[in-house]
Amino acid sequence: MKQTVWTIQDNTRIARDTWRMRFSGDSEAFIKPGQFLNLSLDVYYLRRPFSVFDWAPGQASIIYKVLGRGTEHMTCLQPGARLDVLCGLGNGFSLDTGARRPLLLGGGAGIPPLYRLCRELAGQGRLVQVALGFGGADEIFLAEEFRALGAQVSVATMDGSAGLRGTALDACDFTQADFFHACGPTAMLKALCAQAGIPGEVSLEERMGCGFGACMGCTVITRQGPQRVCKEGPVFSREVLGW
Amino acid sequence: MVDLSVTLCGIELTNPLIAASGTFGFGQEYASLYDLNQLGSFSFKGTTLEPREGNPAPRIAECPGGMLNAVGLQNPGVHKVISEELPALARVFGKPVMANVSGFSIAEYVEICQLLDAQEQVGWLEVNISCPNVHGGGMAFGSDPGAAAAVTRAVRRVCKKPVIIKLSPNVGDIAQIARACEDEGADGLSLINTLLGLRLNLKTKKPLLPFVTGGLSGPAIFPVALRMVWQVYRAVRIPIIGMGGIQSAEDVIEMMLCGATAVQVGSANLVNPYACPDILRDLPRVMARYNIKNLRDITGGAH
């Protein structure tokens, strides 16, 4: 973990209620896709956690969904604004599963951390299948970026306005995969684990006090006892969760 | 040169800053960020006899200037604290640590206190009779003078080290509880624990926390803490550790002027992991601004 100050480079709407914020600043604490950062915002006492979308030396970016007062406030932040951030938090996705055909499954705001994961897995020569779920056609983001990485991408929308009708779960083909990495609504993750007869891991979301393991606010009960989503997680194997 | 040192129940502290229980784990998360030996001390995570998984999620809510928690004393149990956490702590912290303990019966408080009293690293026992996030324990002992007195008496009898009773603000007359503890031999008092609060989730129109209530902490409660430390200082002669919403060097001085011998910093650590070193860095400059040479001289100075 590292506390640092980032400067906003740009803050752009990329789909309905979905924005991308690019920062310049120290990002060396990030070592794995699926890790997160904890942003200090003027409108809240506690920080707000966001998964890191992508990073490179001296820069990083997040993709966020406008869901409440904090993210609404974030859409108004201008380039040049400085934000206090704790970065390099959490464990991140596994890059050494040995899977030849990994399946990446993302629902809505859970999609961003899968992009960097896809890039790293594709870079290892894996045949990556990506299944993305959105509310409707105007909410779709990143699908083209995943395709540009060479992944086989399928899209589902809840209202059927684009791709298949349903969730990301309806868009994936388990017969073509030997491991899954998933992030999205808890109900989707549980349904995934119930349906998929392959090993895999999911990234969980929970309300956090600190984001770095001190307050025990985000504990989830697992087969290995109580685990902190912010420290031992956010990524847990389905075996550990017993899902 | 200003002097930050204070004496708490016969033990010298290089400064009055103690990181508060429940916001500091067993020190390891912060030890990777800074040298813990900068602190006066810290109070480790509330420890019970048996391991506890804590309450169901979500456990955290918030409000302007503060947060609610209903963690529910998640901890590995006193035996694992002694066999694993204290040896790990010894590698990063060389000062006496404050052992925060909770129980569900007087016999349990006695057993945990005996075990921790025997640990060389433990400087003080901080007996939490004020946790609002468990049923049938914690605050039940801290909201009645008779029960507070009974816990104090039982624990005092079996401990060689200073016994500090951590008081709840969720009471009618905190001075009365404080006197009851002093009368039974408490060596010090720490206050305040969190204030009982509640938030709803408007989507479900139900309480946001499955535990229903949570303990409010953070700068929102600072004036309440000051008022209670003020009242207790007038009621007892034993030292007070003041806490509740402290987040700056100025807050430390204000709390000590109200009657605190030392202070604890809690929620501030969660939003700024460097809160304690930041306050320590600022203290000499702020003391100079207010013409304070020795911090130990200002306790109760506002009365």
Interface residues (C-beta under 8 A of the other chain):
Chain A: M1 Q3 S40 Y44 Y45 L46 R47 L86 E206 R207 M208 G209 C210 F212 G213 A214 C215 M216 G217 C218 T219 V220 I221 G225 P226 K231
Chain B: G22 T23 F24 G25 E29 Y30 S32 L33 K45 E53 G54 A57 P58 R59 I60 A61 E62 C63 P64 G65 G66 M67 N69 V71 Q74 G218 P219 N269 L270 V271 N272 P273 Y274
